[in-house]
Amino acid sequence: MTAAKENIILCAVLADDVHDKIGRRGKVEDAAKEAGVSVSTLNSILNEAMPSLMTLALLCVWMQRGPARYFSLGPLREKEAPPDED
């Protein structure tokens, strides 16, 4: 088994949602203040950087979206659960 690094957080989806929330006329500075994160953090998220869990939580509250939308459990689903023993 190779040690492939896979992101569990879907950074591109998060970046798209943040961009949509900011809108065409919105300012990153205003959005960062509303969301409770720094401008540099929000810019990093818009560039698809991996957020901390605290940042993800703050952005989810700000966007009014559940965090499950941003998690990929693909690598965890590759293994089959062992059969139940009788």
C-alpha positions as CSV (number, residue, x, y, z in Angstrom):
1,M,0.0,0.0,0.0
2,T,1.4,3.4,-1.0
3,A,1.4,6.3,1.4
4,A,-0.5,8.6,-1.0
5,K,-1.5,11.9,0.5
6,E,-5.2,12.5,0.0
7,N,-7.0,15.5,1.3
8,I,-10.0,14.7,3.5
9,I,-11.3,18.3,3.2
10,L,-12.6,19.2,-0.2
11,C,-10.7,22.5,-0.6
12,A,-11.9,23.3,-4.1
13,V,-15.6,23.0,-3.0
14,L,-14.9,25.2,0.0
15,A,-13.2,27.8,-2.1
16,D,-16.1,27.9,-4.6
17,D,-18.7,28.3,-1.8
18,V,-16.7,31.1,-0.1
19,H,-16.3,32.8,-3.5
20,D,-20.1,32.5,-4.1
21,K,-20.8,33.9,-0.6
22,I,-18.5,36.9,-1.2
23,G,-20.2,37.6,-4.5
24,R,-19.0,39.7,-7.4
25,R,-19.1,43.0,-5.6
26,G,-18.1,41.9,-2.1
27,K,-14.7,42.5,-0.6
28,V,-12.5,39.9,0.9
29,E,-11.7,42.2,3.8
30,D,-15.4,42.6,4.7
31,A,-16.1,38.9,4.3
32,A,-13.1,37.9,6.5
33,K,-14.4,40.3,9.2
34,E,-18.0,38.8,9.0
35,A,-16.7,35.3,9.1
36,G,-14.3,35.9,12.0
37,V,-11.1,34.9,10.1
38,S,-8.1,37.0,8.9
39,V,-7.9,38.4,5.4
40,S,-4.8,36.2,4.7
41,T,-6.7,33.1,5.9
42,L,-9.6,33.8,3.6
43,N,-7.3,34.5,0.7
44,S,-5.6,31.2,1.3
45,I,-9.0,29.4,1.4
46,L,-9.9,31.1,-1.9
47,N,-6.6,29.6,-3.3
48,E,-7.8,26.2,-2.1
49,A,-5.5,25.9,0.9
50,M,-6.3,23.4,3.6
51,P,-8.1,25.2,6.4
52,S,-7.8,24.4,10.1
53,L,-10.8,22.8,11.7
54,M,-11.6,26.0,13.5
55,T,-11.4,28.0,10.3
56,L,-13.7,25.4,8.6
57,A,-16.2,25.7,11.4
58,L,-16.2,29.5,11.3
59,L,-16.7,29.5,7.5
60,C,-19.5,26.9,7.8
61,V,-21.4,29.1,10.3
62,W,-20.8,32.2,8.2
63,M,-22.0,30.4,5.0
64,Q,-24.8,28.6,6.9
65,R,-23.7,25.3,5.5
66,G,-23.1,22.0,7.2
67,P,-19.4,20.8,7.4
68,A,-20.2,17.4,5.9
69,R,-20.3,19.0,2.5
70,Y,-16.5,19.6,2.7
71,F,-15.3,16.2,3.8
72,S,-14.3,13.3,1.5
73,L,-14.4,9.9,3.1
74,G,-13.2,8.1,0.0
75,P,-10.0,6.7,1.4
76,L,-11.9,5.5,4.5
77,R,-14.5,3.7,2.3
78,E,-11.9,1.7,0.4
79,K,-11.7,-1.0,3.1
80,E,-14.6,-3.3,3.4
81,A,-16.0,-3.8,6.9
82,P,-15.4,-7.2,8.2
83,P,-18.4,-9.5,8.0
84,D,-20.4,-9.9,11.2
85,E,-19.7,-13.1,13.1
86,D,-22.6,-15.2,14.3
